Amino acid sequence: MTPGHPEFPNSEHNTPGIECTTGPLGQGVANAVGFAVSEKMAAAKYNTDDHTIFDHHIFALAGDGCFQEGVSAEAAAFAAHEKLDNLIIMYDANEVTLDKMAEYTQSEDILKRYEAYGWEVFDIDGHDLDAVQAAVQAAKSNNNGKPKFIKCNTIIGKGMEETEGTNAAHGEAGVPYVDNAKKNIGLPDGEKWYVSEGTRDFFKGVQAKNKATYDEWQNTYSAWKKANPDMAKELEAAIADETPSAEEMIKQIPATEASAEATRVSGNKIIQEIAKLVPNYISGSADLHGSCRNYINDGGNFGAGFDKSYAGRNLYFGIREHAMGSILNGIAYHGIFKASGSTFAVFVDYFRPTIRVAALAELNRVSYVLTHDSIGVGEDGPTHQPVETVSGLRVFPNLNVWRPSDAEETVAAFVSSVTHKEGPTALIFSRQNMDQNDAMDYMARREGALKGAYVAKKETADLDLIIMATGSEVQHALKAAADLPGARVVSMPCMEVFEAQSDDYKESVLPSSCTKRIAMEAGVSGLWYKYASKVVGVDRFGFSAPGDIVMKELGMSPENLSAQIASMN
Ligand SMILES: Cc1ncc(C[n+]2csc(CCOP(=O)(O)OP(=O)(O)O)c2C)c(N)n1
């Protein structure tokens, strides 16, 4: 249906019926968990005593490779813990992987593993259609709080004498034997796309049955919509992915009036406003809501048990970043909610594969709240101090990476994360306090930031130097520029958004006539050479000490910036 692996419709491909981009093994299991989360949430939010509009099951087909990958284990534990009994996974247990038979690398009992997580498990002959039907029916009717795992024991390449049941059947090796195999399983000779009469009859019936079910659902939906016009308006806007525009939203969020403040703290105030303006926005964390400050205060918690309910807007993923990333993608594919997930920025590499798919599939409903953005983290030391992480995110196509410098830029960043249509967004926030650029009007900072980069301090004499910075380094740039009348400070919270501006705008911010340009960011310097001839960055791992000391020692101070400027020709 698509070249290579199936791809979710995006600006490059639009193959009808593809619900999810697959290919990287294991992520699909966690995507399915995301679908199940979203369906449970939609049911809890929108079903009423009189009308049930959400009650469908989520099916996923998976193989040995999917269960060998760790992401599926993280997701399976989460699914059972939150009692997602609307999820049915069918495991194609053919005892084969690519290089070898599965037993060469796999000896655990996968069925028992899933049982231990808390799933209801079934063990059937996958070639026995009655057994498949019975297991699926049982799985669908047991609303017992357990997700369902159906192990379908199968033979790969069935009928292909030369490769049947072996890893050779997985790939190209099977193709030359197909004609013979068709004969072996009783298909008529010479018919390339043979569909039997029995199959046709069966599907004729299916079509009629499905049409009746569809019509019945449409009637229920119409009645629900009539009885609940406000909810219907909200749901239809959520499905259409409608929000107020970014320009409207920045006007609706009050001035932050922050003094020196960490952007994660600013983010905490702003996410409350976002949650009001975007009712389908939900916010999860891999056990770091407390540090990342992305908790929606009156949103309730999602899940089963304790104080949780399926209508909760805060998701507790546990320390399962990889599953979190894929579950966010699954929620986005399902097409109702917009979901963010948080952790420390440095742990992005635990779910980087899912960010890649989100970017490829242009999942604009997904965003990441990544705090503790630099060596400014301090005592936690180099394991927790990102230096390569922010640049590592900027190299993804279709991903917007924001590193705002104060509370007003944080407003713009958050607003962009819920209004941007072309792909996911990473919000990079600081642990430590930083100054606000109060010399500039708050709305002008928001509007400027929405363009990705803007003049944060204009030169007062002929322009002879541009100082660029992001995040916590903008305050240093402003200080260093204070005594330099010909210096302009450009804050660049989002390179990707700036790159998308008109040439005229870009030229107005970074006039090509001014070639003396320096950039400062507490991270690796490489990407900045696109804009600057000199870069004050951190091209080494940090060390453990109070954050302000680490920053100063590694050159992130206005004094060092001034010294570096002085050394420029
Ligand atoms: C993350 C990831 N690693 C490796 C691959 C390459 N790969 C594709 S299929 C496969 C073997 C999968 O085995 P299994 O799930 O048992 O599929 P089967 O052989 O039964 O079709 C591998 C290693 C991949 N697609 N994704």
The ligand as an SDF file (V2000), in Angstrom:
LIG
                    3D

 26 27  0  0  0  0  0  0  0  0999 V2000
   13.9400   -1.2400   15.8060 C   0  0  0  0  0  0  0  0  0  0  0  0
   14.1480   -2.1630   14.6420 C   0  0  0  0  0  0  0  0  0  0  0  0
   15.2500   -2.9400   14.6120 N   0  0  0  0  0  0  0  0  0  0  0  0
   15.4710   -3.7600   13.5680 C   0  0  0  0  0  0  0  0  0  0  0  0
   14.6120   -3.8190   12.5160 C   0  0  0  0  0  0  0  0  0  0  0  0
   14.9040   -4.7190   11.3040 C   0  0  0  0  0  0  0  0  0  0  0  0
   13.9870   -5.8920   11.3040 N   0  0  0  0  0  0  0  0  0  0  0  0
   12.8860   -5.9140   10.5600 C   0  0  0  0  0  0  0  0  0  0  0  0
   11.9730   -7.3010   10.7320 S   0  0  0  0  0  0  0  0  0  0  0  0
   13.0970   -7.9430   11.8330 C   0  0  0  0  0  0  0  0  0  0  0  0
   12.8560   -9.3010   12.4480 C   0  0  0  0  0  0  0  0  0  0  0  0
   11.5460   -9.3030   13.1730 C   0  0  0  0  0  0  0  0  0  0  0  0
   11.1880  -10.5850   13.5960 O   0  0  0  0  0  0  0  0  0  0  0  0
    9.6800  -10.9160   13.8750 P   0  0  0  0  0  0  0  0  0  0  0  0
    9.0360   -9.8070   14.6150 O   0  0  0  0  0  0  0  0  0  0  0  0
    9.6150  -12.2520   14.5040 O   0  0  0  0  0  0  0  0  0  0  0  0
    9.0150  -10.9160   12.4430 O   0  0  0  0  0  0  0  0  0  0  0  0
    8.8200  -12.1900   11.4900 P   0  0  0  0  0  0  0  0  0  0  0  0
   10.1920  -12.6740   11.1350 O   0  0  0  0  0  0  0  0  0  0  0  0
    8.0570  -13.1650   12.2590 O   0  0  0  0  0  0  0  0  0  0  0  0
    8.0870  -11.6300   10.3150 O   0  0  0  0  0  0  0  0  0  0  0  0
   14.1540   -7.0570   12.0350 C   0  0  0  0  0  0  0  0  0  0  0  0
   15.3150   -7.3240   12.9160 C   0  0  0  0  0  0  0  0  0  0  0  0
   13.4710   -2.9890   12.5770 C   0  0  0  0  0  0  0  0  0  0  0  0
   12.5620   -2.9410   11.6040 N   0  0  0  0  0  0  0  0  0  0  0  0
   13.2560   -2.2080   13.6600 N   0  0  0  0  0  0  0  0  0  0  0  0
  1  2  1  0
  2  3  1  0
  2 26  2  0
  3  4  2  0
  4  5  1  0
  5  6  1  0
  5 24  2  0
  6  7  1  0
  7  8  2  0
  7 22  1  0
  8  9  1  0
  9 10  1  0
 10 11  1  0
 10 22  2  0
 11 12  1  0
 12 13  1  0
 13 14  1  0
 14 15  2  0
 14 16  1  0
 14 17  1  0
 17 18  1  0
 18 19  2  0
 18 20  1  0
 18 21  1  0
 22 23  1  0
 24 25  1  0
 24 26  1  0
M  CHG  1   7   1
M  END
$$$$
